[in-house]
Amino acid sequence: MEPGEPREPREPQEPREPGLEAEAAATPHWEKANSVAPKRKPKLALEAVNQRLRELYPDSEDVFDIVLMTNNHAQVGVRLINSINHYDLFIERFCMTGGNSPICYLKAYHANLYLSADAEKVQEAIDAGIAAATIFSPSKNVVVSQTQLRVAFDGDAVLFSDESERIFKAQGLHGFFEHEKAHENKPLAKGPLKGFLEALGRLQKKFYAKGLRLECPIRTYLVTARSAASSGARALKTLRSWGLETDEALFLAGAPKGPVLEKIRPHIFFDDQMFHVAGAQEMGTVAAHVPYGVAQTPRRTSPVKPAPPVQ
């Protein structure tokens, strides 16, 4: 959540229940709890990144590596393999836990990111210190790049801690601006997805080292409701202090994020506020909710309609 954002008018549409409750992890470890048939997959973009890395660094194994994780029994393995082959997915590693939660295996697989349609598993991963988010289906299908992986991040309570959001809730917008001005040169503490941005940055630097900064097949975005003039400097200085950067930084000063995401067309967008998850869905973006920070409160007492399948 970002200070100054509007309250949530409604909930995003829920993802459909996964047919096999399957999940996956990668070397920026990419986890996904969904049916094996993805609604809109970053498959081609991931393969494009891996292909270029292997061309440039033929002796290196530092590429995207997806691990499929499921709490189903090993007997469903043949069905999973058949589904993976049917959809031509590049997944070689499985983790089938026979009814137990797969979360305890994430660190053993060196997972940098866990994506799931199961919010409870995502919260379990966050509590274990692993970057994780609940993934939601887009409301419509849009064309995304097949040659460049685009990942968009919210700032507060996603890349950064929820420190500033706590100030905003306690002292209001004026107090937040004063606090950010006074602490402009003090880096924010890390948020739950800092490590995933670091993993993407390591891969990007491999392309930069070959003089391919402008042709890099990975592009990252900071999409924040912060105002550039009043609170943007601290966010950028924090990234700099970590030795990190995003290719683009968009400060919206409380404006809706959906129209910007429609222009970017990222393969995935991470935010801690359901309001923006819903806005991203409406624009055809795969959105992932990060359940972290002071903004996380019980959101509903009645079920919402599931997302319709995307053709």
N, C-alpha and C positions, 0 to 999 in steps of 0.2 A: 504494500500500500504506500502511497505517496501522500505526504502532508498536503492538505488543500484539495484533495480529491472529493468528488461528490459522493454522497451515500449510495448504497446499493439499491436500485429501484426494483430489482428482481434477481432471480437466480439464473445462472446459465443452464442450458439443457444438459442433462446427464448423458454420459456416454452409454452406449448400449452395453448390456451385460456381455462379457467375453464368453465366447462359446467354449473355449478350453481353459479359460483363466490363465492364459499364457503371458509371460513377461520376458523382457530381453535386456541385456547389458552390453556396454562397449568400451573401447580403449580410450577415447574420452568416454567411459563406459555408459552405454546407452541402453536403458531398461524400459520395457514397455509391457504393461499388463493389458492385453487386448486380445481379440481374436487374432489368429495368425494372419487372416486376411485383413490388412490394414486399409482404412478408409481412404487415406491419402498418405503415401509413404515418402520419406526422403531418400528412398532406396537409390535412385539414379544419381542424386547429388552426392550421397555418401560414396558410392562406387566411383564417381568421377574424382573425388578427393583421393581415395585410396589408389586409384590408377596412376594419378600424377605423382603421388608420394613414392610409389614403387618405381616409376620411371626415373625419378630424381635420386632416390636412395634405394637402390636395388638390394642392399644388404641389411636394410632396417625393417623391423617389424612394427614400427611405431605408426600404426594406422588405426582406423575405426574398426572395432571388433565387437560385434553384437553377440550377446549370450541370451538365449531364450530361457526364461525361468518360469516354472509353474509348480503349483502345489499338487498337481495331479500325480498319479502313480506312473511308474515307468512303462506300464502296459499301453499308455496312450502315445508312446514315443513314435510308433509307426505312423499313426495318424498325423502327428505333428510334422514328421519328416515329409510325408506326402503333401501336406499343405504348403510347407516351405518350398518344396520343389515345384508345386503347381504355380505358386506366385513368384517363382524365380528370385527368392530372397537369398542373400549371402549370409546365412547363419550356420555356423559349424558347431557351436558349443551349446549344450543344453544343461539345465539343472532341474531335475524332476524330484520333488521332495516328498511325495507320497502323503500328502495331507498336512505336512508341517509348513510353516511360513518359510519362504526362501530368503527372507531378509538377512538371516544370520550368515548366509553364504556370500553376500555382496562384497564384503571386504576381502574374502578369499579370492574372489574373481577380480579384485582391484577395480571395482566399478567406480566410475566418476559421475555417473548419472543413473538414476532409477526412475522410470516412467511407468505408471500403472493406472488402471481405471479403478482400482480399489483404494479409496482414500485412507482406510485404516492401515494398509500396508505402507502407503506413502508416509503417513505420520510416523510409523514405526521406523522407517528408514531415516527420516529427518531426525528423530530422537537419537538414532545411532550415529549421527554425524555424517550421514551420506546425502549428497545432493539428490533431491527427489521432488517429484511433482505429480499431481493427478491430471491425467490427460483427458481432454474433452474434444468431441467431434465437431468439426465446423458445420455450420448450417447450410453451406453450399460449397460446391467444388470450384476452385479457381486454379489457373495454370501457375505453377511455380517453376523456378529455374531447375533445370536438369544437370547443369554443369557447375553450379555454385551453391554450397550449403549456406543458408542464411538463418541465423539464430538471433532472436531479439529478447532482451532482458529488461524487466522493470528494475528500478534501483533499490529503494528502501525495502528492507525485509526480503529481498531476493539476492542481489549481489552484496548489499550492505546489511548491517544489523538494523533492528527496528528502533534504535536510539532516538532518531529524529521524530519518528512517528509517536513515540511515547511523550516527547516534549510537546508535540502538536496537540495530542489529546489532553494533556494536563494544563497547558498554558495558552492554547489557541494559536491562530495563525500568526499574530503579532509576536507572541512569545517564541514561536518556531523560527521566524525570521531573525529575531535578535540572537537566538541561540546559535543559529548557523553562521551568522556574521561573527560572533565572538569565537567560534570554534572552526573558522574557515580553514585554518592551517593544521587542524588536528584530524588525522584520518579517522574515518568511521571504522568501527569494528566490522569484521567480515560477516557476510550473510551466508545462507545455506548453499547458494550456487556459485560462490566465488571460485571454488575448486574446479567446477566445470568450465568456467571461463578461462581459468589458468590452463586447463588441458587443451582447449581450443587454441589458446594463444601459443602453446608450445608447437602445435602443428603449423599454425600460421607462420611462425618464425622459421620453420624449415623451408618454406617457400620464399620468405624474405631473404634468407641466406643465399638463395640462387638468383636474386635480383628480380623476383616475381611478386613484389608487393602489389602492384596494380592488377596483376593477373591471378591473384590468390583465389583459389576455389572455396575459401571459407570467408564469410563476411559476418561480422557481429555488430549489433545495434544496442545502444542504451536508449530505451523509450520511457521517459520519466515524466511524471506530472509536476516535478519541481520546476520552479521558475529559474531561468538562466541567470538573471541579474541578481536575484536575492539569495539563491541557495544552490545554484548550479556549480559554482566554483569548488565547493567542498566535495561534491561527488567526483568531479574530474581530478582534483588533487588526491583524493583517496585512491583512485585507480592508478594514478601515477606513482604514488608511494608504494603500491604493491608491485610495481613493474608491469602493470597491465594497461590495456587500452581497449577501446571498442573502435571499430572503423567509423561508425557514425554515432553521434549523440544528439538526441532530439528532446528538447525541453519544452513541454507543452503547457506549463503554467495552469494545470487543472483541466485542460481541454480533453475531450474524449480521445482515446488512443486508436479506436477502430479505423478512422479514415487514414491515419498515418500507416497503420499496419496494412491496409488495403494497398497502399502505394509500395511499401517495402516487399510485401508478399513473402514473409519469412516461412521457413518450413515448420518452425515452432516458436511460440512466444510464451515467456514465463512471467507470471504476475501473482502477487499474493492477494489481490482483491478480486472477488467474484464479479464485480461490476465490469471490470476490464476484460475478464475472461469471456463474459457474455458478449461484450462489444467486439472482441476479436472473432468469436464464433460467427457473428452476423456478417462479418466481412470475408468469411471463408478461410480464416486462419486456424490452424491447429493450435489450441491454447492449452497451457498447462498451469494448474493452480499450485502454488507453493504454500503449504499450510504452516506458516512460521510468523511469529511476531505478535504484538499486542492486538493487532486487528482481527485475529482469529477468534471468533465467537460462534456459538451455535447459530446456524443460519436459517433453519426452517423447522417447522413442526409437521408439515404435510408434504407428501412426495410431489415432485415436479415431473412434467412429461419428459420421456426420454427423447434424445436427439433422433431425428429421422435419419435413415441411412442415406449416405451420399452416393449418388450413382457415378 
